[in-house]
């Protein structure tokens, strides 16, 4: 029998989208029945979720959670001491930064005084007959003053950051010293062990979640490549710190229950068919796989629609403090070759976007989430991707071209035949492209024309000037590939017709 308070360290944390499963480890000295008191734990722990996932074979006879209300100082005096030491260190660093800022400002003031003195004596110095030497002295003093002012700016930023860090730790220390009531839990277990050895205890707690995020880096030389990082943004607000733990991120949803579908009656009715044919125009999303080399995977993964759960393990052991702040952990890395082009969609915007198409070179699907984009060492913004299966191509945009200006104008004419009543719609589009940059550019312009699905509506032949480089494809997309020189302006025209019967109602 052992009723002493035991400290079972956390060795493994599995994060879900709305909770976390925590695994702790302790050693049983002998087989038989043991009464264990494990703590302090988060007050969110529930005895209903306690289980033994591995290690020594044991039977759980009883589980009970005791919640104790105490002060922060009494609950964790070691953390108060550690916080005091961290605040003292931050205070010393802030004072050192303030002293460095004062020295930098004094050096800048001396440099300014020396430069003003030299400028005041310029007339006399030039009268001595050595203007080159005097000008060199003034230039050196100016450079020295510039460097001193740059150093002042750096020291000011450092002093501000270190002062904010000291203030933040001071506020945390003051809140801890107040002795506000806090709550922690003691887990009482009655265990029947078959043998001595290591016992693993697992329980589930709320207030800990993760969300997928990504980081993409585009390098242009020697060949365009995209380096990808799958990251997990983790939050821990459970009330217990997890240090040096194995981190697992899972897409499973243990909190969701399966509900049977609602059954309802199918009502059938009849109505007279109208003689008019009403045509509806709709926009269809064309997957990028249809544009390039077709699908590469044999099946469709269902990670975010109730399909097979995926688990991702962090490459290194993680530290997740219970402060509610987001913590980013890298899960996977890979690289992929990329095709790069400047692409313009005049129907959507009057700008050209640097677009890459790369493949998911990882062994598992890319989860939907935000993407931080960096190009040649510079962070340029954020984007977002949807679910991407393994091996599938997917596009990314890397910012617009500052030197390209694109405008688009569309004209629509209708010709109705008097005898037959047929209607002929003529559409003419004019696209104007101006290159105001300093370097030559290769630009791809994409336009689309409607595609008919019924026999009463027929899309006529397409006339383009200059001739299209590709298209129209089965989805109605047309392409021009233009070589633009600095200062050049190109005008593109696209003309097509839609022929429909008299009883067809078109949406335009």
VENMOKA-V309412 format. One record per pair of residues at least 12 apart in sequence whose ideal C-beta (glycine too) atoms are under 8 Angstrom apart, sorted by sequence separation. I is the first residue (numbers start at 1). GAP is how many residues later the second one is. D is the distance in whole Angstrom. If there is no record, write none. Layout:
i=I gap=GAP d=D
i=I gap=GAP d=D
This chain:
i=10 gap=12 d=6
i=11 gap=12 d=6
i=26 gap=12 d=7
i=122 gap=12 d=7
i=125 gap=12 d=8
i=189 gap=12 d=7
i=216 gap=12 d=6
i=342 gap=12 d=6
i=343 gap=12 d=4
i=370 gap=12 d=6
i=371 gap=12 d=5
i=413 gap=12 d=7
i=414 gap=12 d=8
i=433 gap=12 d=7
i=468 gap=12 d=6
i=469 gap=12 d=4
i=480 gap=12 d=6
i=10 gap=13 d=7
i=11 gap=13 d=7
i=50 gap=13 d=5
i=215 gap=13 d=7
i=216 gap=13 d=8
i=234 gap=13 d=8
i=341 gap=13 d=8
i=342 gap=13 d=7
i=370 gap=13 d=7
i=371 gap=13 d=6
i=383 gap=13 d=6
i=412 gap=13 d=7
i=413 gap=13 d=5
i=449 gap=13 d=6
i=10 gap=14 d=6
i=11 gap=14 d=5
i=24 gap=14 d=7
i=187 gap=14 d=8
i=214 gap=14 d=7
i=215 gap=14 d=4
i=340 gap=14 d=7
i=341 gap=14 d=6
i=370 gap=14 d=5
i=371 gap=14 d=6
i=383 gap=14 d=6
i=412 gap=14 d=7
i=431 gap=14 d=7
i=464 gap=14 d=7
i=466 gap=14 d=7
i=9 gap=15 d=7
i=48 gap=15 d=8
i=214 gap=15 d=7
i=232 gap=15 d=8
i=234 gap=15 d=8
i=314 gap=15 d=5
i=315 gap=15 d=6
i=340 gap=15 d=7
i=369 gap=15 d=7
i=412 gap=15 d=6
i=413 gap=15 d=8
i=8 gap=16 d=4
i=9 gap=16 d=6
i=47 gap=16 d=4
i=122 gap=16 d=7
i=187 gap=16 d=8
i=214 gap=16 d=6
i=215 gap=16 d=6
i=314 gap=16 d=7
i=315 gap=16 d=7
i=340 gap=16 d=5
i=368 gap=16 d=8
i=369 gap=16 d=7
i=411 gap=16 d=7
i=431 gap=16 d=7
i=462 gap=16 d=7
i=464 gap=16 d=8
i=478 gap=16 d=7
i=8 gap=17 d=6
i=47 gap=17 d=6
i=214 gap=17 d=6
i=232 gap=17 d=5
i=314 gap=17 d=6
i=339 gap=17 d=7
i=368 gap=17 d=6
i=410 gap=17 d=7
i=411 gap=17 d=5
i=8 gap=18 d=4
i=47 gap=18 d=5
i=212 gap=18 d=7
i=213 gap=18 d=5
i=313 gap=18 d=7
i=338 gap=18 d=4
i=339 gap=18 d=5
i=368 gap=18 d=5
i=380 gap=18 d=6
i=381 gap=18 d=7
i=410 gap=18 d=7
i=411 gap=18 d=8
i=429 gap=18 d=7
i=46 gap=19 d=7
i=118 gap=19 d=6
i=119 gap=19 d=7
i=212 gap=19 d=7
i=213 gap=19 d=7
i=312 gap=19 d=4
i=338 gap=19 d=7
i=339 gap=19 d=8
i=366 gap=19 d=6
i=368 gap=19 d=5
i=380 gap=19 d=5
i=410 gap=19 d=5
i=411 gap=19 d=8
i=6 gap=20 d=6
i=45 gap=20 d=6
i=118 gap=20 d=5
i=212 gap=20 d=7
i=213 gap=20 d=5
i=312 gap=20 d=7
i=338 gap=20 d=4
i=367 gap=20 d=7
i=409 gap=20 d=7
i=410 gap=20 d=8
i=211 gap=21 d=8
i=212 gap=21 d=8
i=337 gap=21 d=7
i=354 gap=21 d=8
i=366 gap=21 d=7
i=408 gap=21 d=7
i=409 gap=21 d=5
i=451 gap=21 d=8
i=210 gap=22 d=5
i=211 gap=22 d=5
i=336 gap=22 d=4
i=337 gap=22 d=8
i=365 gap=22 d=6
i=366 gap=22 d=4
i=408 gap=22 d=7
i=427 gap=22 d=8
i=115 gap=23 d=7
i=118 gap=23 d=6
i=210 gap=23 d=7
i=336 gap=23 d=5
i=365 gap=23 d=6
i=373 gap=23 d=7
i=375 gap=23 d=5
i=408 gap=23 d=5
i=449 gap=23 d=6
i=451 gap=23 d=7
i=43 gap=24 d=5
i=210 gap=24 d=5
i=336 gap=24 d=8
i=365 gap=24 d=5
i=375 gap=24 d=7
i=407 gap=24 d=7
i=408 gap=24 d=8
i=448 gap=24 d=8
i=451 gap=24 d=7
i=209 gap=25 d=8
i=210 gap=25 d=7
i=336 gap=25 d=4
i=365 gap=25 d=6
i=371 gap=25 d=7
i=373 gap=25 d=6
i=406 gap=25 d=7
i=407 gap=25 d=5
i=451 gap=25 d=4
i=115 gap=26 d=4
i=208 gap=26 d=8
i=209 gap=26 d=5
i=335 gap=26 d=7
i=364 gap=26 d=6
i=406 gap=26 d=7
i=450 gap=26 d=6
i=466 gap=26 d=7
i=2 gap=27 d=8
i=114 gap=27 d=6
i=115 gap=27 d=6
i=208 gap=27 d=7
i=334 gap=27 d=4
i=363 gap=27 d=6
i=406 gap=27 d=5
i=448 gap=27 d=8
i=449 gap=27 d=5
i=465 gap=27 d=7
i=28 gap=28 d=6
i=33 gap=28 d=8
i=40 gap=28 d=8
i=208 gap=28 d=5
i=334 gap=28 d=5
i=360 gap=28 d=5
i=362 gap=28 d=6
i=366 gap=28 d=7
i=405 gap=28 d=8
i=406 gap=28 d=8
i=448 gap=28 d=5
i=464 gap=28 d=7
i=465 gap=28 d=5
i=207 gap=29 d=8
i=208 gap=29 d=7
i=360 gap=29 d=7
i=404 gap=29 d=7
i=405 gap=29 d=4
i=448 gap=29 d=5
i=449 gap=29 d=7
i=464 gap=29 d=7
i=6 gap=30 d=6
i=8 gap=30 d=5
i=23 gap=30 d=7
i=25 gap=30 d=7
i=28 gap=30 d=8
i=111 gap=30 d=7
i=114 gap=30 d=8
i=115 gap=30 d=5
i=207 gap=30 d=4
i=208 gap=30 d=5
i=332 gap=30 d=6
i=360 gap=30 d=5
i=361 gap=30 d=8
i=404 gap=30 d=7
i=447 gap=30 d=7
i=448 gap=30 d=7
i=463 gap=30 d=8
i=464 gap=30 d=5
i=6 gap=31 d=6
i=7 gap=31 d=8
i=207 gap=31 d=5
i=360 gap=31 d=6
i=404 gap=31 d=6
i=405 gap=31 d=6
i=446 gap=31 d=6
i=447 gap=31 d=5
i=463 gap=31 d=8
i=464 gap=31 d=7
i=1 gap=32 d=8
i=2 gap=32 d=6
i=3 gap=32 d=6
i=5 gap=32 d=5
i=6 gap=32 d=5
i=7 gap=32 d=8
i=206 gap=32 d=8
i=207 gap=32 d=8
i=332 gap=32 d=8
i=359 gap=32 d=6
i=360 gap=32 d=5
i=403 gap=32 d=6
i=404 gap=32 d=7
i=446 gap=32 d=7
i=462 gap=32 d=7
i=463 gap=32 d=4
i=1 gap=33 d=7
i=2 gap=33 d=7
i=4 gap=33 d=7
i=5 gap=33 d=8
i=6 gap=33 d=8
i=111 gap=33 d=5
i=112 gap=33 d=6
i=205 gap=33 d=5
i=359 gap=33 d=7
i=403 gap=33 d=5
i=404 gap=33 d=7
i=446 gap=33 d=6
i=447 gap=33 d=8
i=462 gap=33 d=7
i=463 gap=33 d=7
i=1 gap=34 d=6
i=2 gap=34 d=7
i=3 gap=34 d=6
i=5 gap=34 d=6
i=111 gap=34 d=4
i=359 gap=34 d=5
i=360 gap=34 d=7
i=403 gap=34 d=2
i=445 gap=34 d=7
i=462 gap=34 d=5
i=40 gap=35 d=7
i=358 gap=35 d=7
i=359 gap=35 d=8
i=402 gap=35 d=7
i=403 gap=35 d=7
i=444 gap=35 d=6
i=445 gap=35 d=4
i=461 gap=35 d=7
i=40 gap=36 d=8
i=357 gap=36 d=5
i=358 gap=36 d=7
i=401 gap=36 d=7
i=403 gap=36 d=8
i=444 gap=36 d=7
i=460 gap=36 d=6
i=461 gap=36 d=8
i=108 gap=37 d=7
i=111 gap=37 d=5
i=212 gap=37 d=8
i=357 gap=37 d=7
i=404 gap=37 d=7
i=444 gap=37 d=6
i=445 gap=37 d=7
i=459 gap=37 d=6
i=460 gap=37 d=4
i=357 gap=38 d=5
i=358 gap=38 d=7
i=403 gap=38 d=7
i=443 gap=38 d=8
i=444 gap=38 d=8
i=459 gap=38 d=7
i=460 gap=38 d=7
i=210 gap=39 d=5
i=356 gap=39 d=7
i=404 gap=39 d=7
i=406 gap=39 d=8
i=442 gap=39 d=7
i=443 gap=39 d=5
i=459 gap=39 d=6
i=460 gap=39 d=6
i=108 gap=40 d=4
i=355 gap=40 d=6
i=356 gap=40 d=5
i=401 gap=40 d=7
i=442 gap=40 d=7
i=458 gap=40 d=7
i=107 gap=41 d=5
i=108 gap=41 d=5
i=355 gap=41 d=7
i=442 gap=41 d=6
i=443 gap=41 d=6
i=457 gap=41 d=7
i=458 gap=41 d=5
i=355 gap=42 d=6
i=356 gap=42 d=7
i=441 gap=42 d=8
i=442 gap=42 d=7
i=457 gap=42 d=8
i=458 gap=42 d=8
i=108 gap=43 d=8
i=354 gap=43 d=7
i=355 gap=43 d=7
i=440 gap=43 d=7
i=441 gap=43 d=5
i=457 gap=43 d=5
i=104 gap=44 d=7
i=107 gap=44 d=7
i=108 gap=44 d=5
i=353 gap=44 d=5
i=354 gap=44 d=4
i=440 gap=44 d=7
i=456 gap=44 d=6
i=353 gap=45 d=7
i=354 gap=45 d=6
i=440 gap=45 d=6
i=449 gap=45 d=8
i=456 gap=45 d=5
i=353 gap=46 d=7
i=354 gap=46 d=8
i=440 gap=46 d=7
i=452 gap=46 d=8
i=104 gap=47 d=5
i=105 gap=47 d=6
i=353 gap=47 d=6
i=354 gap=47 d=7
i=439 gap=47 d=7
i=445 gap=47 d=7
i=447 gap=47 d=6
i=449 gap=47 d=5
i=456 gap=47 d=8
i=457 gap=47 d=6
i=104 gap=48 d=5
i=352 gap=48 d=6
i=353 gap=48 d=8
i=438 gap=48 d=6
i=450 gap=48 d=7
i=456 gap=48 d=5
i=351 gap=49 d=4
i=352 gap=49 d=4
i=433 gap=49 d=7
i=435 gap=49 d=4
i=437 gap=49 d=6
i=457 gap=49 d=7
i=104 gap=50 d=8
i=204 gap=50 d=8
i=351 gap=50 d=7
i=435 gap=50 d=7
i=436 gap=50 d=8
i=101 gap=51 d=7
i=104 gap=51 d=5
i=433 gap=51 d=7
i=435 gap=51 d=6
i=436 gap=51 d=7
i=251 gap=52 d=5
i=312 gap=52 d=8
i=352 gap=52 d=4
i=435 gap=52 d=7
i=251 gap=53 d=7
i=351 gap=53 d=7
i=435 gap=53 d=5
i=101 gap=54 d=4
i=310 gap=54 d=6
i=352 gap=54 d=7
i=434 gap=54 d=8
i=435 gap=54 d=7
i=100 gap=55 d=5
i=101 gap=55 d=6
i=184 gap=55 d=7
i=310 gap=55 d=7
i=350 gap=55 d=7
i=351 gap=55 d=7
i=434 gap=55 d=5
i=183 gap=56 d=8
i=253 gap=56 d=8
i=350 gap=56 d=5
i=433 gap=56 d=7
i=101 gap=57 d=8
i=182 gap=57 d=8
i=252 gap=57 d=4
i=310 gap=57 d=8
i=350 gap=57 d=6
i=432 gap=57 d=7
i=433 gap=57 d=5
i=97 gap=58 d=7
i=100 gap=58 d=7
i=101 gap=58 d=5
i=251 gap=58 d=5
i=350 gap=58 d=7
i=432 gap=58 d=8
i=433 gap=58 d=8
i=100 gap=59 d=7
i=250 gap=59 d=6
i=251 gap=59 d=5
i=252 gap=59 d=8
i=342 gap=59 d=6
i=432 gap=59 d=5
i=433 gap=59 d=7
i=250 gap=60 d=7
i=251 gap=60 d=8
i=344 gap=60 d=7
i=346 gap=60 d=5
i=431 gap=60 d=7
i=432 gap=60 d=8
i=97 gap=61 d=5
i=98 gap=61 d=5
i=250 gap=61 d=5
i=346 gap=61 d=8
i=347 gap=61 d=7
i=430 gap=61 d=7
i=431 gap=61 d=4
i=97 gap=62 d=4
i=249 gap=62 d=7
i=250 gap=62 d=8
i=303 gap=62 d=5
i=342 gap=62 d=7
i=344 gap=62 d=5
i=346 gap=62 d=4
i=430 gap=62 d=7
i=431 gap=62 d=8
i=248 gap=63 d=6
i=249 gap=63 d=5
i=296 gap=63 d=8
i=304 gap=63 d=7
i=430 gap=63 d=5
i=431 gap=63 d=8
i=248 gap=64 d=7
i=249 gap=64 d=8
i=301 gap=64 d=5
i=303 gap=64 d=6
i=304 gap=64 d=6
i=429 gap=64 d=7
i=94 gap=65 d=7
i=97 gap=65 d=5
i=98 gap=65 d=8
i=248 gap=65 d=6
i=249 gap=65 d=8
i=292 gap=65 d=7
i=428 gap=65 d=7
i=429 gap=65 d=4
i=97 gap=66 d=7
i=247 gap=66 d=7
i=248 gap=66 d=8
i=428 gap=66 d=7
i=429 gap=66 d=8
i=246 gap=67 d=7
i=247 gap=67 d=4
i=428 gap=67 d=5
i=94 gap=68 d=4
i=246 gap=68 d=7
i=427 gap=68 d=7
i=93 gap=69 d=5
i=94 gap=69 d=5
i=288 gap=69 d=7
i=426 gap=69 d=7
i=427 gap=69 d=6
i=247 gap=70 d=7
i=426 gap=70 d=8
i=427 gap=70 d=7
i=94 gap=71 d=7
i=246 gap=71 d=6
i=247 gap=71 d=4
i=426 gap=71 d=5
i=427 gap=71 d=7
i=90 gap=72 d=7
i=93 gap=72 d=8
i=94 gap=72 d=4
i=245 gap=72 d=6
i=246 gap=72 d=8
i=425 gap=72 d=7
i=93 gap=73 d=8
i=244 gap=73 d=5
i=245 gap=73 d=6
i=247 gap=73 d=7
i=424 gap=73 d=6
i=425 gap=73 d=4
i=244 gap=74 d=8
i=245 gap=74 d=8
i=424 gap=74 d=8
i=425 gap=74 d=8
i=90 gap=75 d=5
i=91 gap=75 d=5
i=244 gap=75 d=6
i=245 gap=75 d=7
i=424 gap=75 d=5
i=425 gap=75 d=8
i=90 gap=76 d=4
i=242 gap=76 d=7
i=243 gap=76 d=5
i=423 gap=76 d=8
i=242 gap=77 d=7
i=243 gap=77 d=8
i=422 gap=77 d=7
i=423 gap=77 d=5
i=241 gap=78 d=8
i=242 gap=78 d=4
i=243 gap=78 d=8
i=422 gap=78 d=7
i=423 gap=78 d=8
i=87 gap=79 d=7
i=90 gap=79 d=5
i=91 gap=79 d=8
i=241 gap=79 d=7
i=242 gap=79 d=8
i=422 gap=79 d=6
i=423 gap=79 d=7
i=232 gap=80 d=7
i=241 gap=80 d=5
i=242 gap=80 d=8
i=249 gap=80 d=8
i=404 gap=80 d=8
i=421 gap=80 d=8
i=422 gap=80 d=6
i=241 gap=81 d=5
i=421 gap=81 d=3
i=423 gap=81 d=7
i=425 gap=81 d=7
i=87 gap=82 d=4
i=230 gap=82 d=7
i=232 gap=82 d=7
i=240 gap=82 d=6
i=247 gap=82 d=6
i=249 gap=82 d=7
i=420 gap=82 d=7
i=86 gap=83 d=6
i=87 gap=83 d=6
i=239 gap=83 d=5
i=304 gap=83 d=6
i=403 gap=83 d=8
i=423 gap=83 d=7
i=425 gap=83 d=7
i=234 gap=84 d=8
i=236 gap=84 d=4
i=238 gap=84 d=6
i=303 gap=84 d=6
i=87 gap=85 d=8
i=236 gap=85 d=7
i=237 gap=85 d=6
i=346 gap=85 d=5
i=83 gap=86 d=7
i=87 gap=86 d=5
i=234 gap=86 d=6
i=236 gap=86 d=5
i=237 gap=86 d=8
i=301 gap=86 d=7
i=236 gap=87 d=7
i=237 gap=87 d=4
i=236 gap=88 d=7
i=301 gap=88 d=5
i=83 gap=89 d=6
i=84 gap=89 d=6
i=235 gap=89 d=6
i=300 gap=89 d=7
i=301 gap=89 d=8
i=344 gap=89 d=8
i=83 gap=90 d=5
i=235 gap=90 d=7
i=235 gap=91 d=6
i=236 gap=91 d=8
i=352 gap=91 d=6
i=234 gap=92 d=7
i=235 gap=92 d=8
i=297 gap=92 d=5
i=80 gap=93 d=8
i=83 gap=93 d=6
i=233 gap=93 d=5
i=234 gap=93 d=5
i=297 gap=93 d=6
i=233 gap=94 d=7
i=234 gap=94 d=8
i=296 gap=94 d=8
i=297 gap=94 d=5
i=233 gap=95 d=6
i=234 gap=95 d=6
i=296 gap=95 d=4
i=297 gap=95 d=6
i=80 gap=96 d=5
i=232 gap=96 d=7
i=296 gap=96 d=6
i=412 gap=96 d=7
i=79 gap=97 d=8
i=80 gap=97 d=7
i=231 gap=97 d=5
i=232 gap=97 d=5
i=295 gap=97 d=7
i=231 gap=98 d=7
i=231 gap=99 d=6
i=232 gap=99 d=5
i=342 gap=99 d=6
i=344 gap=99 d=6
i=346 gap=99 d=7
i=230 gap=100 d=7
i=231 gap=100 d=6
i=293 gap=100 d=7
i=342 gap=100 d=7
i=343 gap=100 d=8
i=344 gap=100 d=7
i=347 gap=100 d=7
i=229 gap=101 d=6
i=230 gap=101 d=5
i=292 gap=101 d=5
i=341 gap=101 d=7
i=342 gap=101 d=5
i=343 gap=101 d=5
i=344 gap=101 d=5
i=345 gap=101 d=6
i=346 gap=101 d=7
i=347 gap=101 d=7
i=230 gap=102 d=4
i=342 gap=102 d=7
i=343 gap=102 d=8
i=344 gap=102 d=7
i=72 gap=103 d=8
i=73 gap=103 d=7
i=229 gap=103 d=7
i=230 gap=103 d=8
i=289 gap=103 d=6
i=341 gap=103 d=5
i=343 gap=103 d=7
i=72 gap=104 d=5
i=73 gap=104 d=7
i=229 gap=104 d=5
i=289 gap=104 d=6
i=74 gap=105 d=8
i=228 gap=105 d=7
i=288 gap=105 d=5
i=72 gap=106 d=8
i=73 gap=106 d=5
i=227 gap=106 d=7
i=228 gap=106 d=5
i=288 gap=106 d=6
i=72 gap=107 d=6
i=75 gap=107 d=6
i=227 gap=107 d=8
i=228 gap=107 d=7
i=288 gap=107 d=5
i=71 gap=108 d=4
i=72 gap=108 d=6
i=227 gap=108 d=5
i=228 gap=108 d=7
i=71 gap=109 d=7
i=75 gap=109 d=6
i=226 gap=109 d=7
i=71 gap=110 d=6
i=72 gap=110 d=5
i=225 gap=110 d=6
i=226 gap=110 d=5
i=70 gap=111 d=7
i=71 gap=111 d=7
i=225 gap=111 d=7
i=69 gap=112 d=5
i=70 gap=112 d=6
i=208 gap=112 d=8
i=225 gap=112 d=6
i=226 gap=112 d=5
i=69 gap=113 d=7
i=70 gap=113 d=8
i=224 gap=113 d=7
i=225 gap=113 d=6
i=69 gap=114 d=5
i=70 gap=114 d=7
i=223 gap=114 d=7
i=224 gap=114 d=5
i=68 gap=115 d=7
i=213 gap=115 d=7
i=224 gap=115 d=7
i=67 gap=116 d=6
i=68 gap=116 d=6
i=224 gap=116 d=5
i=251 gap=116 d=7
i=67 gap=117 d=7
i=68 gap=117 d=7
i=67 gap=118 d=5
i=68 gap=118 d=6
i=66 gap=119 d=7
i=67 gap=119 d=8
i=65 gap=120 d=5
i=66 gap=120 d=4
i=218 gap=120 d=7
i=220 gap=120 d=8
i=65 gap=121 d=7
i=66 gap=121 d=8
i=65 gap=122 d=6
i=66 gap=122 d=6
i=64 gap=123 d=8
i=65 gap=123 d=7
i=63 gap=124 d=7
i=64 gap=124 d=4
i=63 gap=125 d=7
i=62 gap=126 d=7
i=63 gap=126 d=6
i=62 gap=127 d=7
i=63 gap=127 d=8
i=62 gap=128 d=4
i=60 gap=129 d=7
i=61 gap=129 d=4
i=60 gap=130 d=8
i=61 gap=130 d=7
i=226 gap=130 d=6
i=60 gap=131 d=6
i=61 gap=131 d=6
i=59 gap=132 d=7
i=224 gap=132 d=7
i=226 gap=132 d=5
i=230 gap=132 d=7
i=58 gap=133 d=5
i=59 gap=133 d=4
i=228 gap=133 d=7
i=58 gap=134 d=6
i=228 gap=134 d=7
i=58 gap=135 d=4
i=57 gap=136 d=7
i=58 gap=136 d=7
i=230 gap=136 d=7
i=50 gap=137 d=7
i=56 gap=137 d=6
i=57 gap=137 d=5
i=230 gap=137 d=8
i=56 gap=138 d=7
i=57 gap=138 d=7
i=218 gap=138 d=6
i=50 gap=139 d=7
i=56 gap=139 d=6
i=43 gap=140 d=4
i=45 gap=140 d=5
i=47 gap=140 d=7
i=56 gap=140 d=7
i=43 gap=141 d=6
i=44 gap=141 d=8
i=56 gap=141 d=4
i=58 gap=141 d=6
i=42 gap=142 d=7
i=43 gap=142 d=5
i=45 gap=142 d=6
i=55 gap=142 d=7
i=56 gap=142 d=6
i=41 gap=143 d=7
i=42 gap=143 d=6
i=55 gap=143 d=4
i=56 gap=143 d=5
i=40 gap=144 d=4
i=41 gap=144 d=5
i=55 gap=144 d=5
i=39 gap=145 d=7
i=40 gap=145 d=7
i=41 gap=145 d=7
i=55 gap=145 d=4
i=39 gap=146 d=6
i=40 gap=146 d=7
i=41 gap=146 d=6
i=54 gap=146 d=5
i=39 gap=147 d=4
i=52 gap=147 d=7
i=53 gap=147 d=5
i=38 gap=148 d=7
i=39 gap=148 d=6
i=52 gap=148 d=6
i=37 gap=149 d=6
i=38 gap=149 d=4
i=52 gap=149 d=6
i=53 gap=149 d=5
i=37 gap=150 d=7
i=51 gap=150 d=8
i=52 gap=150 d=7
i=36 gap=151 d=8
i=37 gap=151 d=6
i=38 gap=151 d=7
i=50 gap=151 d=7
i=51 gap=151 d=5
i=36 gap=152 d=7
i=50 gap=152 d=7
i=51 gap=152 d=8
i=214 gap=152 d=7
i=35 gap=153 d=7
i=36 gap=153 d=4
i=49 gap=153 d=8
i=50 gap=153 d=5
i=35 gap=154 d=7
i=36 gap=154 d=8
i=49 gap=154 d=5
i=34 gap=155 d=8
i=35 gap=155 d=6
i=36 gap=155 d=6
i=49 gap=155 d=4
i=212 gap=155 d=4
i=214 gap=155 d=6
i=216 gap=155 d=5
i=218 gap=155 d=8
i=220 gap=155 d=8
i=34 gap=156 d=8
i=35 gap=156 d=8
i=49 gap=156 d=8
i=212 gap=156 d=7
i=213 gap=156 d=5
i=214 gap=156 d=7
i=215 gap=156 d=7
i=216 gap=156 d=7
i=218 gap=156 d=7
i=220 gap=156 d=6
i=33 gap=157 d=7
i=34 gap=157 d=5
i=46 gap=157 d=7
i=212 gap=157 d=4
i=213 gap=157 d=5
i=214 gap=157 d=4
i=215 gap=157 d=5
i=216 gap=157 d=6
i=217 gap=157 d=5
i=218 gap=157 d=5
i=219 gap=157 d=6
i=33 gap=158 d=7
i=34 gap=158 d=8
i=45 gap=158 d=5
i=46 gap=158 d=7
i=211 gap=158 d=7
i=213 gap=158 d=8
i=214 gap=158 d=7
i=216 gap=158 d=7
i=217 gap=158 d=8
i=218 gap=158 d=7
i=33 gap=159 d=5
i=34 gap=159 d=6
i=46 gap=159 d=8
i=213 gap=159 d=7
i=215 gap=159 d=7
i=32 gap=160 d=7
i=33 gap=160 d=8
i=45 gap=160 d=6
i=32 gap=161 d=6
i=44 gap=161 d=5
i=31 gap=162 d=5
i=44 gap=162 d=6
i=28 gap=163 d=8
i=31 gap=163 d=6
i=38 gap=163 d=7
i=42 gap=163 d=6
i=44 gap=163 d=6
i=31 gap=164 d=5
i=28 gap=165 d=5
i=31 gap=165 d=6
i=30 gap=166 d=5
i=29 gap=167 d=6
i=28 gap=168 d=5
i=27 gap=169 d=8
i=28 gap=169 d=6
i=281 gap=169 d=7
i=27 gap=170 d=7
i=28 gap=170 d=8
i=226 gap=170 d=7
i=27 gap=171 d=6
i=28 gap=171 d=5
i=214 gap=171 d=7
i=26 gap=172 d=8
i=27 gap=172 d=7
i=25 gap=173 d=6
i=26 gap=173 d=6
i=25 gap=174 d=7
i=25 gap=175 d=6
i=26 gap=175 d=7
i=279 gap=175 d=7
i=24 gap=176 d=7
i=25 gap=176 d=8
i=23 gap=177 d=6
i=24 gap=177 d=5
i=277 gap=177 d=7
i=279 gap=177 d=8
i=23 gap=178 d=7
i=24 gap=178 d=8
i=218 gap=178 d=8
i=279 gap=178 d=6
i=23 gap=179 d=5
i=277 gap=179 d=5
i=22 gap=180 d=7
i=216 gap=180 d=6
i=218 gap=180 d=6
i=5 gap=181 d=7
i=21 gap=181 d=6
i=22 gap=181 d=6
i=21 gap=182 d=7
i=22 gap=182 d=8
i=21 gap=183 d=5
i=22 gap=183 d=6
i=20 gap=184 d=7
i=19 gap=185 d=6
i=20 gap=185 d=6
i=290 gap=185 d=7
i=19 gap=186 d=7
i=20 gap=186 d=8
i=19 gap=187 d=5
i=18 gap=188 d=7
i=20 gap=188 d=4
i=11 gap=189 d=8
i=19 gap=189 d=7
i=20 gap=189 d=8
i=286 gap=189 d=5
i=19 gap=190 d=7
i=18 gap=191 d=6
i=284 gap=191 d=8
i=286 gap=191 d=8
i=17 gap=192 d=6
i=8 gap=193 d=6
i=15 gap=193 d=6
i=16 gap=193 d=7
i=17 gap=193 d=7
i=15 gap=194 d=7
i=16 gap=194 d=8
i=17 gap=194 d=8
i=44 gap=194 d=6
i=13 gap=195 d=8
i=15 gap=195 d=4
i=44 gap=195 d=7
i=42 gap=196 d=4
i=43 gap=196 d=6
i=42 gap=197 d=4
i=42 gap=198 d=4
i=41 gap=199 d=6
i=40 gap=200 d=8
i=20 gap=216 d=8
i=15 gap=217 d=7
i=20 gap=218 d=7
i=15 gap=219 d=6
i=22 gap=220 d=7
i=279 gap=221 d=8
i=277 gap=224 d=7
i=279 gap=225 d=6
i=277 gap=226 d=6
i=279 gap=226 d=6
i=281 gap=226 d=4
i=276 gap=227 d=5
i=277 gap=227 d=5
i=278 gap=227 d=5
i=279 gap=227 d=5
i=280 gap=227 d=6
i=281 gap=227 d=7
i=275 gap=228 d=6
i=276 gap=228 d=8
i=277 gap=228 d=7
i=279 gap=228 d=6
i=13 gap=229 d=5
i=276 gap=229 d=6
i=10 gap=230 d=8
i=10 gap=232 d=5
i=13 gap=232 d=5
i=15 gap=232 d=7
i=10 gap=233 d=7
i=12 gap=233 d=6
i=13 gap=233 d=7
i=15 gap=233 d=7
i=11 gap=234 d=6
i=12 gap=234 d=5
i=13 gap=234 d=6
i=14 gap=234 d=4
i=15 gap=234 d=5
i=16 gap=234 d=6
i=17 gap=234 d=7
i=10 gap=235 d=5
i=11 gap=235 d=6
i=13 gap=235 d=7
i=14 gap=235 d=8
i=15 gap=235 d=7
i=18 gap=235 d=8
i=19 gap=235 d=7
i=12 gap=236 d=7
i=14 gap=236 d=6
i=16 gap=236 d=6
i=17 gap=236 d=6
i=19 gap=236 d=6
i=16 gap=237 d=7
i=18 gap=237 d=6
i=16 gap=238 d=6
i=16 gap=239 d=8
i=42 gap=280 d=8
i=14 gap=297 d=8
i=13 gap=305 d=8
i=13 gap=307 d=7
